[in-house]
Amino acid sequence: MTIKALIFDFDGLLMDTETTLLDSWRWEWQRHGLQLDPTTFFASHGGDANEPRYVALAAAVGPAYDRESSHTLRMEHRAGLNAALQPFPGIVDWLDQAAELGLRLAVASSSPLSHVGPMLDQAALRDRFEVLATGEEVAEHKPDPAVYHLALDRLGLPAAEAIAFEDTPHGVAAAQAAGLHCVAVPNPHADHARFTAADLLLPSATDLPMGAILEVISGHAKRVARG
């Protein structure tokens, strides 16, 4: 097996936008004198999960709730939080190592390009990626593999020649449904025990250099091939 490309999820994997999302909702609940329950906050799928969150907040606030102003203020607050974000520790090193190894790079995210693109620009990462495949371009979001199929199509590679990197169990499921081996690096809000399907589980991007990751995945693929 020769790996030619790496395909990265964005939110919670390259940058900690999952925490800023949660914090923006906590702030909005607190603005109404309420406390958000974080235990059921994160969805088990990719894409926009905010509609039920607004419904829940509206029910908690009552008739005085103004959805339009709530959304505007929350998004402004989240933009301020996002403006301070940098790539997770180890991510830039991985990308540097990938370049040294001659690997092509792609992003496959359920989020829209209007979110992913500016955040990559902010982190000075956008030019690192040959391909961006984003949520508004596909009919279904992760765990559906559509966005990974799109990324592979744009790379012109079969799944066997790429590795996916994900931070959620539904992201791992999407990558593997597309035929990709998958390295899981759980985001700060994900339960590590739910990543048993991943080919490799790492606590962070600082735990293993890219060359070693390729060796682990290659060895795993050989064992699977032998049955």
C-alpha positions in Angstrom: 0.0 0.0 0.0 1.4 3.4 -1.0 -0.1 6.4 0.7 -0.2 9.4 -1.6 -2.6 11.8 0.3 -4.0 12.8 3.7 -7.5 14.0 4.1 -8.3 16.0 7.2 -11.6 16.9 8.8 -11.7 20.5 9.9 -13.8 21.4 13.0 -12.3 20.0 16.1 -9.4 18.4 14.2 -7.4 21.2 12.7 -8.7 23.9 15.0 -10.8 23.9 18.2 -13.9 25.3 16.7 -16.0 22.8 18.6 -15.2 24.5 21.9 -16.0 28.0 20.5 -19.3 26.6 19.2 -20.2 25.2 22.7 -19.0 28.4 24.4 -21.1 30.6 22.1 -24.2 28.6 23.0 -23.3 28.7 26.7 -23.0 32.5 26.4 -26.3 32.8 24.7 -28.1 30.8 27.4 -26.4 32.8 30.1 -27.5 36.0 28.4 -31.1 34.9 29.1 -30.2 33.9 32.7 -30.2 30.2 31.9 -27.6 27.4 32.0 -27.0 25.2 29.0 -26.7 21.4 29.6 -23.6 20.4 27.6 -24.2 16.6 28.0 -26.4 16.3 24.9 -25.0 19.3 23.0 -22.9 17.7 20.3 -24.7 16.0 17.5 -23.9 12.5 16.2 -23.7 13.8 12.7 -21.9 16.5 10.8 -23.4 19.6 9.3 -25.5 22.3 10.9 -27.2 21.0 14.1 -28.3 24.4 15.4 -32.0 24.4 14.6 -32.9 22.1 17.5 -30.6 24.1 19.8 -32.6 27.3 18.9 -35.9 25.4 19.5 -34.7 24.3 22.9 -33.6 27.8 23.9 -36.9 29.3 22.7 -38.8 26.8 24.8 -36.7 27.6 27.9 -37.0 31.4 27.4 -40.6 31.6 26.5 -42.6 34.1 24.3 -40.0 36.8 24.8 -37.4 34.9 22.8 -36.3 36.7 19.6 -34.7 34.1 17.3 -33.2 36.6 14.9 -31.4 38.7 17.5 -30.3 35.6 19.4 -28.7 34.1 16.3 -27.0 37.4 15.4 -25.6 38.0 18.8 -24.4 34.4 19.2 -22.7 34.4 15.8 -20.9 37.7 16.6 -19.8 36.3 19.9 -18.5 33.1 18.3 -16.7 35.1 15.6 -14.8 36.8 18.4 -13.9 33.5 20.0 -12.8 32.0 16.6 -10.6 35.0 15.9 -8.3 33.9 18.7 -7.9 30.3 17.4 -4.8 28.8 16.1 -4.2 25.2 14.8 -4.2 22.5 17.4 -0.7 21.7 18.7 1.1 19.4 16.4 -1.0 20.1 13.3 1.4 22.4 11.6 4.2 19.9 12.3 2.1 17.1 10.7 1.5 19.3 7.6 5.2 20.1 7.4 6.1 16.4 7.7 3.5 15.5 5.1 5.1 18.0 2.6 8.6 16.5 3.3 7.2 13.1 2.5 5.6 14.3 -0.7 2.0 13.7 0.4 -0.9 15.6 -1.1 -3.3 17.2 1.3 -7.1 17.7 1.4 -9.9 18.8 3.7 -13.2 17.0 3.9 -15.6 18.8 6.2 -19.4 18.7 6.7 -19.2 22.5 7.4 -19.6 25.0 4.5 -16.7 26.6 2.7 -17.9 30.0 4.1 -16.8 28.7 7.5 -13.9 26.4 6.6 -12.2 28.8 4.1 -11.8 31.9 6.3 -10.7 29.8 9.3 -8.0 28.2 7.2 -7.0 31.6 5.9 -6.8 32.9 9.5 -4.4 30.1 10.4 -2.4 30.5 7.2 -3.2 26.9 6.3 -5.4 27.2 3.2 -2.5 27.1 0.7 -1.3 23.8 2.3 -4.4 22.0 0.9 -4.7 21.1 -2.7 -8.4 20.1 -2.3 -11.2 21.4 -0.2 -14.5 19.4 -0.1 -17.2 20.9 2.1 -20.7 20.3 3.3 -22.7 22.4 1.0 -21.4 20.4 -2.0 -22.9 17.1 -0.9 -26.4 15.9 -0.3 -25.6 14.1 3.1 -23.3 14.9 5.9 -21.1 12.6 8.0 -21.4 9.7 8.9 -22.4 9.6 5.2 -19.2 9.2 3.2 -20.2 11.6 0.4 -17.8 14.4 1.3 -14.9 11.9 1.4 -15.9 10.5 -2.0 -15.8 14.1 -3.3 -12.4 14.7 -1.9 -11.0 11.5 -3.3 -12.6 12.3 -6.7 -10.9 15.7 -6.7 -7.6 14.1 -5.7 -8.0 11.5 -8.4 -7.1 8.8 -6.0 -8.6 5.5 -4.8 -9.4 5.3 -1.1 -6.5 2.8 -0.6 -4.0 5.6 -1.4 -5.2 8.1 1.3 -5.6 8.3 5.0 -8.4 10.3 6.8 -7.9 12.1 10.1 -11.0 12.7 12.2 -12.0 13.9 15.7 -15.5 12.3 16.1 -16.9 8.8 15.9 -19.3 9.8 13.1 -16.4 11.2 11.2 -14.5 8.0 11.5 -17.6 6.1 10.3 -17.8 8.4 7.2 -14.1 7.9 6.4 -14.3 4.1 6.7 -17.5 4.0 4.7 -15.6 5.7 1.9 -13.0 2.9 2.1 -10.3 5.0 3.9 -8.1 4.0 6.8 -8.7 6.5 9.6 -6.6 8.1 12.3 -8.7 9.5 15.2 -7.6 12.4 17.3 -10.7 13.1 19.5 -11.7 16.7 20.1 -11.8 17.9 23.7 -15.5 17.0 24.0 -15.4 13.5 22.5 -15.4 10.3 24.5 -12.2 8.4 23.6 -14.0 5.1 24.3 -16.2 5.6 21.3 -13.3 5.4 18.8 -12.8 1.6 18.8 -13.4 1.5 15.0 -10.5 3.8 14.2 -7.3 2.3 12.7 -5.2 4.4 15.1 -6.3 6.5 18.1 -4.1 9.3 19.2 -4.7 11.7 22.2 -3.3 14.6 20.2 -1.4 15.5 17.0 1.8 15.8 19.1 1.8 12.1 20.0 3.2 10.5 16.8 5.1 12.0 13.8 3.6 11.5 10.4 6.2 9.0 9.2 5.4 6.7 12.2 1.7 7.1 11.5 2.2 5.9 7.9 4.1 2.9 9.2 1.3 2.0 11.7 -1.4 2.3 9.0 0.6 0.3 6.5 1.2 -2.5 9.0 -2.5 -2.5 9.8 -3.4 -2.7 6.1 -1.1 -5.6 5.6 -2.6 -7.6 8.5 -6.1 -7.0 7.2 -5.0 -8.1 3.7 -3.6 -11.3 5.1 -6.9 -11.9 6.9 
